[in-house]
Amino acid sequence: MGPGRKGSRPLLLSHRLSMRSPVYPGMAPFIVARLRAMGEGASSNASLLVMGGHVGTHADAPLHFDEKGCSLSDFHVEELLFERAVLLDIPKREGELISREELQHREREWAGASFLMLRTGFQRFRSERPEVYAGRGPCLSAAAAEYLAGFYPRLRGLGIDAISISSPLHREEGRRAHRVLLGGRRFLIVEDMDLADKPKRYRRLIVAPLLAEGLDGAPCLVLGFP
């Protein structure tokens, strides 16, 4: 039997990567170039992929904000499997902070989870107004990050339906939140998730990033089993 109950079907919680995928300001986009083309006489088609590590639905490894932190390839397979995941609705507008109090008041809903997803609703801007999605998103406050870090090692991952847990409108606050969650622990942050119209509870969640040596972040496939 697979990672879910017999007959269960996984849900895709990650966006399909394309050259239209928005990126956080200053990060490299995703580019596909054709190396060989059958239409031009080649025996097969072959592509070249050029991309930054933080494009599309992607996982941040501790190395992203901790010089001595582990890279994605250092994670063991079992660390990419989360036995209980919970999605929490915390609606946010442009540039709003996610506060410690908002998470604390609803602790009973998610405290036993190994992976917590925050659905801010900001995903609605992703296709229609990508410049707003990339440049004016909500931000996890450093105080909220410190609160979540207190649940480690039970809580080993955090996801969000925004370009990042940081925001260009609150860069230093977002950096502090990253440092708190990733510093000195084996923790994953998954950003730019597809959480629209998704269930709130999952028996299992799989985060499958590109496992190349030395990566501080990489696009990932996220599968949830309700």
ZADO-102690 format. One record per residue (C-alpha): x, y, z; residue number from 1; residue in three letters. Coordinates in steps of 0.1 Angstrom, whole numbers. Last residue first. Layout:
! residues N
guse xx X yy Y zz Z seq NUM type Ala;
...
! end
This chain:
! residues 226
guse xx -64 yy 139 zz 26 seq 226 type Pro;
guse xx -31 yy 127 zz 9 seq 225 type Phe;
guse xx -11 yy 158 zz -2 seq 224 type Gly;
guse xx 15 yy 158 zz -29 seq 223 type Leu;
guse xx 41 yy 186 zz -32 seq 222 type Val;
guse xx 66 yy 186 zz -62 seq 221 type Leu;
guse xx 96 yy 209 zz -57 seq 220 type Cys;
guse xx 115 yy 237 zz -72 seq 219 type Pro;
guse xx 149 yy 242 zz -55 seq 218 type Ala;
guse xx 165 yy 259 zz -25 seq 217 type Gly;
guse xx 198 yy 260 zz -7 seq 216 type Asp;
guse xx 213 yy 236 zz -32 seq 215 type Leu;
guse xx 247 yy 221 zz -24 seq 214 type Gly;
guse xx 243 yy 188 zz -41 seq 213 type Glu;
guse xx 212 yy 183 zz -63 seq 212 type Ala;
guse xx 181 yy 168 zz -48 seq 211 type Leu;
guse xx 154 yy 186 zz -68 seq 210 type Leu;
guse xx 125 yy 188 zz -43 seq 209 type Pro;
guse xx 99 yy 162 zz -34 seq 208 type Ala;
guse xx 77 yy 173 zz -5 seq 207 type Val;
guse xx 52 yy 145 zz 4 seq 206 type Ile;
guse xx 23 yy 151 zz 27 seq 205 type Leu;
guse xx 4 yy 125 zz 47 seq 204 type Arg;
guse xx -28 yy 123 zz 67 seq 203 type Arg;
guse xx -39 yy 156 zz 52 seq 202 type Tyr;
guse xx -63 yy 182 zz 67 seq 201 type Arg;
guse xx -76 yy 215 zz 53 seq 200 type Lys;
guse xx -88 yy 205 zz 19 seq 199 type Pro;
guse xx -78 yy 225 zz -12 seq 198 type Lys;
guse xx -98 yy 251 zz -29 seq 197 type Asp;
guse xx -67 yy 272 zz -37 seq 196 type Ala;
guse xx -36 yy 259 zz -19 seq 195 type Leu;
guse xx -11 yy 260 zz -48 seq 194 type Asp;
guse xx 22 yy 266 zz -31 seq 193 type Met;
guse xx 44 yy 296 zz -38 seq 192 type Asp;
guse xx 67 yy 288 zz -9 seq 191 type Glu;
guse xx 78 yy 256 zz 9 seq 190 type Val;
guse xx 99 yy 262 zz 40 seq 189 type Ile;
guse xx 118 yy 231 zz 52 seq 188 type Leu;
guse xx 133 yy 225 zz 86 seq 187 type Phe;
guse xx 164 yy 205 zz 98 seq 186 type Arg;
guse xx 174 yy 229 zz 126 seq 185 type Arg;
guse xx 202 yy 254 zz 135 seq 184 type Gly;
guse xx 188 yy 284 zz 116 seq 183 type Gly;
guse xx 159 yy 276 zz 92 seq 182 type Leu;
guse xx 129 yy 289 zz 112 seq 181 type Leu;
guse xx 145 yy 318 zz 129 seq 180 type Val;
guse xx 166 yy 328 zz 99 seq 179 type Arg;
guse xx 136 yy 328 zz 76 seq 178 type His;
guse xx 115 yy 350 zz 100 seq 177 type Ala;
guse xx 144 yy 374 zz 103 seq 176 type Arg;
guse xx 147 yy 377 zz 66 seq 175 type Arg;
guse xx 110 yy 383 zz 63 seq 174 type Gly;
guse xx 111 yy 411 zz 88 seq 173 type Glu;
guse xx 141 yy 426 zz 70 seq 172 type Glu;
guse xx 124 yy 425 zz 36 seq 171 type Arg;
guse xx 90 yy 439 zz 47 seq 170 type His;
guse xx 75 yy 454 zz 15 seq 169 type Leu;
guse xx 95 yy 430 zz -7 seq 168 type Pro;
guse xx 77 yy 403 zz 13 seq 167 type Ser;
guse xx 89 yy 372 zz 32 seq 166 type Ser;
guse xx 71 yy 340 zz 37 seq 165 type Ile;
guse xx 75 yy 338 zz 0 seq 164 type Ser;
guse xx 57 yy 341 zz -33 seq 163 type Ile;
guse xx 24 yy 335 zz -15 seq 162 type Ala;
guse xx 3 yy 303 zz -9 seq 161 type Asp;
guse xx 24 yy 293 zz 21 seq 160 type Ile;
guse xx 41 yy 262 zz 35 seq 159 type Gly;
guse xx 59 yy 254 zz 67 seq 158 type Leu;
guse xx 78 yy 223 zz 76 seq 157 type Gly;
guse xx 93 yy 203 zz 105 seq 156 type Arg;
guse xx 67 yy 207 zz 133 seq 155 type Leu;
guse xx 73 yy 179 zz 157 seq 154 type Arg;
guse xx 110 yy 189 zz 160 seq 153 type Pro;
guse xx 102 yy 218 zz 164 seq 152 type Tyr;
guse xx 71 yy 234 zz 180 seq 151 type Phe;
guse xx 90 yy 263 zz 195 seq 150 type Gly;
guse xx 100 yy 273 zz 159 seq 149 type Ala;
guse xx 64 yy 282 zz 153 seq 148 type Leu;
guse xx 64 yy 309 zz 180 seq 147 type Tyr;
guse xx 97 yy 323 zz 168 seq 146 type Glu;
guse xx 83 yy 324 zz 132 seq 145 type Ala;
guse xx 52 yy 343 zz 145 seq 144 type Ala;
guse xx 75 yy 368 zz 162 seq 143 type Ala;
guse xx 96 yy 372 zz 131 seq 142 type Ala;
guse xx 64 yy 381 zz 112 seq 141 type Ser;
guse xx 53 yy 361 zz 82 seq 140 type Leu;
guse xx 49 yy 384 zz 53 seq 139 type Cys;
guse xx 20 yy 392 zz 29 seq 138 type Pro;
guse xx 27 yy 399 zz -8 seq 137 type Gly;
guse xx 34 yy 431 zz -26 seq 136 type Arg;
guse xx 61 yy 423 zz -51 seq 135 type Gly;
guse xx 56 yy 389 zz -65 seq 134 type Ala;
guse xx 18 yy 386 zz -63 seq 133 type Tyr;
guse xx 14 yy 423 zz -72 seq 132 type Val;
guse xx 36 yy 419 zz -103 seq 131 type Glu;
guse xx 18 yy 386 zz -111 seq 130 type Pro;
guse xx -16 yy 404 zz -114 seq 129 type Arg;
guse xx -40 yy 380 zz -130 seq 128 type Glu;
guse xx -20 yy 348 zz -128 seq 127 type Ser;
guse xx -7 yy 349 zz -92 seq 126 type Arg;
guse xx -31 yy 375 zz -78 seq 125 type Phe;
guse xx -56 yy 350 zz -65 seq 124 type Arg;
guse xx -27 yy 333 zz -46 seq 123 type Gln;
guse xx -30 yy 359 zz -20 seq 122 type Phe;
guse xx -57 yy 339 zz -3 seq 121 type Gly;
guse xx -36 yy 337 zz 29 seq 120 type Thr;
guse xx -36 yy 300 zz 31 seq 119 type Arg;
guse xx -9 yy 290 zz 56 seq 118 type Leu;
guse xx 3 yy 254 zz 55 seq 117 type Met;
guse xx 16 yy 236 zz 85 seq 116 type Leu;
guse xx 37 yy 204 zz 84 seq 115 type Phe;
guse xx 44 yy 180 zz 113 seq 114 type Ser;
guse xx 10 yy 187 zz 127 seq 113 type Ala;
guse xx 0 yy 182 zz 164 seq 112 type Gly;
guse xx -5 yy 219 zz 171 seq 111 type Ala;
guse xx -27 yy 225 zz 140 seq 110 type Trp;
guse xx -63 yy 233 zz 150 seq 109 type Glu;
guse xx -56 yy 236 zz 187 seq 108 type Arg;
guse xx -32 yy 264 zz 181 seq 107 type Glu;
guse xx -59 yy 287 zz 167 seq 106 type Arg;
guse xx -53 yy 317 zz 190 seq 105 type His;
guse xx -15 yy 311 zz 188 seq 104 type Gln;
guse xx -14 yy 314 zz 150 seq 103 type Leu;
guse xx -32 yy 347 zz 148 seq 102 type Glu;
guse xx -14 yy 360 zz 179 seq 101 type Glu;
guse xx 21 yy 354 zz 164 seq 100 type Arg;
guse xx 12 yy 376 zz 135 seq 99 type Ser;
guse xx 10 yy 372 zz 98 seq 98 type Ile;
guse xx 20 yy 406 zz 85 seq 97 type Leu;
guse xx 1 yy 425 zz 58 seq 96 type Glu;
guse xx 19 yy 437 zz 27 seq 95 type Gly;
guse xx -10 yy 434 zz 3 seq 94 type Glu;
guse xx -40 yy 417 zz 19 seq 93 type Arg;
guse xx -42 yy 386 zz 41 seq 92 type Lys;
guse xx -66 yy 359 zz 49 seq 91 type Pro;
guse xx -53 yy 333 zz 75 seq 90 type Ile;
guse xx -68 yy 300 zz 66 seq 89 type Asp;
guse xx -49 yy 271 zz 82 seq 88 type Leu;
guse xx -39 yy 240 zz 62 seq 87 type Leu;
guse xx -28 yy 210 zz 84 seq 86 type Val;
guse xx -3 yy 182 zz 76 seq 85 type Ala;
guse xx 2 yy 149 zz 95 seq 84 type Arg;
guse xx 27 yy 123 zz 86 seq 83 type Glu;
guse xx 51 yy 145 zz 68 seq 82 type Phe;
guse xx 74 yy 127 zz 43 seq 81 type Leu;
guse xx 105 yy 147 zz 31 seq 80 type Leu;
guse xx 124 yy 138 zz 63 seq 79 type Glu;
guse xx 119 yy 101 zz 55 seq 78 type Glu;
guse xx 139 yy 105 zz 23 seq 77 type Val;
guse xx 169 yy 119 zz 42 seq 76 type His;
guse xx 177 yy 156 zz 37 seq 75 type Phe;
guse xx 213 yy 164 zz 28 seq 74 type Asp;
guse xx 204 yy 169 zz -8 seq 73 type Ser;
guse xx 183 yy 199 zz 2 seq 72 type Leu;
guse xx 213 yy 216 zz 18 seq 71 type Ser;
guse xx 221 yy 215 zz 55 seq 70 type Cys;
guse xx 228 yy 246 zz 75 seq 69 type Gly;
guse xx 263 yy 260 zz 83 seq 68 type Lys;
guse xx 258 yy 292 zz 64 seq 67 type Glu;
guse xx 222 yy 294 zz 77 seq 66 type Asp;
guse xx 198 yy 315 zz 56 seq 65 type Phe;
guse xx 193 yy 294 zz 24 seq 64 type His;
guse xx 214 yy 266 zz 39 seq 63 type Leu;
guse xx 184 yy 256 zz 61 seq 62 type Pro;
guse xx 166 yy 244 zz 29 seq 61 type Ala;
guse xx 140 yy 265 zz 11 seq 60 type Asp;
guse xx 116 yy 244 zz -9 seq 59 type Ala;
guse xx 100 yy 256 zz -42 seq 58 type His;
guse xx 67 yy 261 zz -59 seq 57 type Thr;
guse xx 77 yy 283 zz -88 seq 56 type Gly;
guse xx 112 yy 298 zz -87 seq 55 type Val;
guse xx 137 yy 298 zz -58 seq 54 type His;
guse xx 166 yy 277 zz -71 seq 53 type Gly;
guse xx 172 yy 299 zz -101 seq 52 type Gly;
guse xx 166 yy 286 zz -135 seq 51 type Met;
guse xx 180 yy 275 zz -168 seq 50 type Val;
guse xx 167 yy 242 zz -183 seq 49 type Leu;
guse xx 182 yy 230 zz -216 seq 48 type Leu;
guse xx 160 yy 208 zz -238 seq 47 type Ser;
guse xx 164 yy 178 zz -260 seq 46 type Ala;
guse xx 142 yy 166 zz -289 seq 45 type Asn;
guse xx 154 yy 135 zz -307 seq 44 type Ser;
guse xx 171 yy 123 zz -339 seq 43 type Ser;
guse xx 178 yy 159 zz -350 seq 42 type Ala;
guse xx 165 yy 171 zz -384 seq 41 type Gly;
guse xx 152 yy 205 zz -376 seq 40 type Glu;
guse xx 117 yy 193 zz -366 seq 39 type Gly;
guse xx 134 yy 167 zz -344 seq 38 type Met;
guse xx 148 yy 196 zz -324 seq 37 type Ala;
guse xx 180 yy 197 zz -304 seq 36 type Arg;
guse xx 192 yy 221 zz -277 seq 35 type Leu;
guse xx 158 yy 238 zz -271 seq 34 type Arg;
guse xx 157 yy 264 zz -244 seq 33 type Ala;
guse xx 135 yy 265 zz -213 seq 32 type Val;
guse xx 138 yy 294 zz -189 seq 31 type Ile;
guse xx 127 yy 296 zz -152 seq 30 type Phe;
guse xx 133 yy 330 zz -135 seq 29 type Pro;
guse xx 162 yy 342 zz -114 seq 28 type Ala;
guse xx 156 yy 359 zz -81 seq 27 type Met;
guse xx 160 yy 396 zz -75 seq 26 type Gly;
guse xx 123 yy 403 zz -70 seq 25 type Pro;
guse xx 105 yy 371 zz -59 seq 24 type Tyr;
guse xx 96 yy 351 zz -89 seq 23 type Val;
guse xx 64 yy 347 zz -110 seq 22 type Pro;
guse xx 61 yy 315 zz -132 seq 21 type Ser;
guse xx 55 yy 326 zz -168 seq 20 type Arg;
guse xx 85 yy 305 zz -180 seq 19 type Met;
guse xx 67 yy 275 zz -166 seq 18 type Ser;
guse xx 66 yy 253 zz -135 seq 17 type Leu;
guse xx 34 yy 236 zz -127 seq 16 type Arg;
guse xx 21 yy 249 zz -94 seq 15 type His;
guse xx 24 yy 227 zz -62 seq 14 type Ser;
guse xx -3 yy 213 zz -40 seq 13 type Leu;
guse xx -12 yy 184 zz -62 seq 12 type Leu;
guse xx -38 yy 162 zz -45 seq 11 type Leu;
guse xx -31 yy 125 zz -39 seq 10 type Pro;
guse xx -58 yy 99 zz -44 seq 9 type Arg;
guse xx -70 yy 75 zz -17 seq 8 type Ser;
guse xx -81 yy 40 zz -28 seq 7 type Gly;
guse xx -61 yy 22 zz -2 seq 6 type Lys;
guse xx -50 yy 47 zz 24 seq 5 type Arg;
guse xx -21 yy 70 zz 16 seq 4 type Gly;
guse xx 17 yy 66 zz 12 seq 3 type Pro;
guse xx 13 yy 35 zz -9 seq 2 type Gly;
guse xx 0 yy 0 zz 0 seq 1 type Met;
! end
